[in-house]
Amino acid sequence: MLKANTPIHMPFYSMLSLSVSSNKAMDNQTAIRMELNKIILLLAMQCIQKLISARQKKKRKRKIWVRDWISRRQDLGASAQLLTEMRVEDAAGYKNHLRMLPHQFDFLLSQVESAIQKQDTHMRNAIPAKVKLEVTLRYLATGDSLHTLEALYRVGRSTISIFLPEVCEAIYSALKDYIRIPSREDWIRIEHGFRTKWNFPGCVGALDGKHINIFAPDDTSDYYNYKGANSIILLALVDDDYCFSYINVGTNGRASDGGVYQKSNLAQAMENNTLNLPDQSVIVADAAFPLKTYLMKPYQTTPTRREKIFNYRLSRARRIVENAFGILVTRFRVLINAIDMTPKKIDPITLAACALHNWLRKTSDMYITQRCVDFEDIQQGVLIPGAWRAQMRQVLEGLPPTRYNNHASRRAEAIRNTYAQLFETTEAVPWQGHMI
């Protein structure tokens, strides 16, 4: 027997055979590794080739930078041809197209050009500020679809959707002095207008709110209003001459009736008496608003003759805000139908339309004619509707009646009763009995 640790002596030929077998095994492993590496390399090359092919295919499918017919905008677009001809040959047609005369357009362009003109690049030339303003004014005037504007002006609709709110913001910024809170002297002038033209002494404005319909946003139902549509609310105070003294845009249509006004900065300013108003000033409104010492609304429950007279006189003064909204919408028809943009883009569109309304009213005698607005035939005791009512069956949906009827203060009721007494006595007008 072998003892422990006894060395084993192996014949030489056996050792040589074992060495050869080991070398063969190593060569086989190396060969396998090389084959695997070749396979991996081949697969990698195939993947790279597929990626290159896919990228080249994507490049082949990529849309051209500017479609050929759009690239001829400078020669064949409406700005180059139609409006150029109208400017020289048909001023009325030009005004109907853009809602203003050529010299008014030139002034407005001079005010907004620096804000809306972009720089040319090596890739393409920037769209001229003149074309941007024309497209925007046409959109505001008609509410035409972006497809229609694209075909008319030869500007891509995706490009239009980007610059429209930017141009609207520039318009509002340029014309903001035409739509600001009145000064003390302005309030006095406005009160005189309401006293002499609309027979309501002490009144400094007519208040109303309207729903502007929009397409339903994808991510919220906050804009769903009581009429079953989606909207934002335009709250406005109008002076004696159909101009907006104050506007608040953007409250979602789901907001409660009286809450729209209650949460506005106008309500806060009136409550805190920070508007520098003449003493004992009031504003007039309809049933959608709460009765306040400074805010008169009609009597609602089976009014007496005296209360009916008050309601007529208040309606006569308040009708001016209805006409202002009516004229606004018939001049800027983008506000008629639901606007297919996000609420954030609709806000500057509405602000721009209101600013343009004030600017054109204050600088042009022909913006509003007598036929445009309601007219009372005091001999016959009838109201002759303004032309805007004939053009529109339904302009803008108003706010629903307020739920705060029973919460008016005694002082507010006393002021309204005092007005009712005055309108039946010292401040009576001869025709009011025929109008109630």
Secondary structure, 3 states (H helix, E strand, C coil): CCCCCCCCCCCHHHHHHHHHHHHHHHHHHHHHHHHHHHHHHHHHHHHHHHHHHHHHHHHHHCCCCCCHHHHCHHHHCCCCCHHHHHHHHCHHHHHHHHCCCHHHHHHHHHHHHHHHCCCCCCCCCCCCHHHHHHHHHHHHHHCCCHHHHHHHHCCCHHHHHHHHHHHHHHHHHHCHHHCCCCCHHHHHHHHHHHHHHCCCCCEEEEEEEEEEEECCCCCCCCCECCCCCEEEEEEEEECCCCCEEEEEEEEECCCCHHHHHHCCHHHHHHHHCCCCCCCCCEEECCCCCCCECCEECCCCCCCCHHHHHHHHHHHHHHHHHHHHHHHHHHHCHHHCCCECCCHHHHHHHHHHHHHHHHHHHHHCCCCCCHHHCCEEECCCCEEECCHHHHHCCCCCEECCCCCCHHHCCHHHHHHHHHHHHHHHCCCCCCCHHHHC
